[in-house]
Amino acid sequence: MGRAHPLGRLSSETRSRTFWVFLAATLIWTVVLALFDGPIRTDAAPIGMVSFELARTPESAAAMLDSWNHEAQLHLALNLGLDFVYMILYSTTIAIGCLWITDIPVAKARGPMASIGQVGTTMAWLALLAAVADVFENLSLFKVLVSGPVAPWPAVAFTLALVKFLFLAVTILFLIGMGIYRLTAKPVR
């Protein structure tokens, strides 16, 4: 992942402003998605769309589909569609955050921090790859919703969801770790 990230061209000041704007938009969109998720929370799908993403087997997906009436299935379809906007928001927020938090002037970077910019770039790419996995996961879920819970689609969605969640966990933990480091590190002179 040594290639420059497209968002790497933004200045540090622009990254800072853009990060906060995208973070606010991501948080707002999270609330919007949560509102549409309510009707699809059932005993078979206790965490709504996330339950459906992690169904893994045709039997589990069928149980969830059977637990939703027509209106709930429309909410699921709408939620899946709105999720495409969310992918852009969360992946851009995390990518810009990874690039911005590691924006240390090369002259000041020493020791283990000397290559942190490259790590930040790699993390920014992982955020993008999480969104790519999410796109194909949602396409698989649409296939299950429209055509029924037929193999291999629930397993495909499950695998892509795991990849997405893994990449998001790694990048978010990196952001938290770097944030703590940046807040507690002594200034370099």
WOQUI-V472244 format. One record per helix or strand. SS is the DSSP state (H for helix, E for strand). FROM is the first residue (numbers start at 0). TO is the last residue. If there is no record, write none. Layout:
SS_FROM_TO + SS_FROM_TO
//
This chain:
H_5_8 + H_11_39 + H_48_52 + H_57_66 + H_69_100 + H_110_146 + H_152_183
//
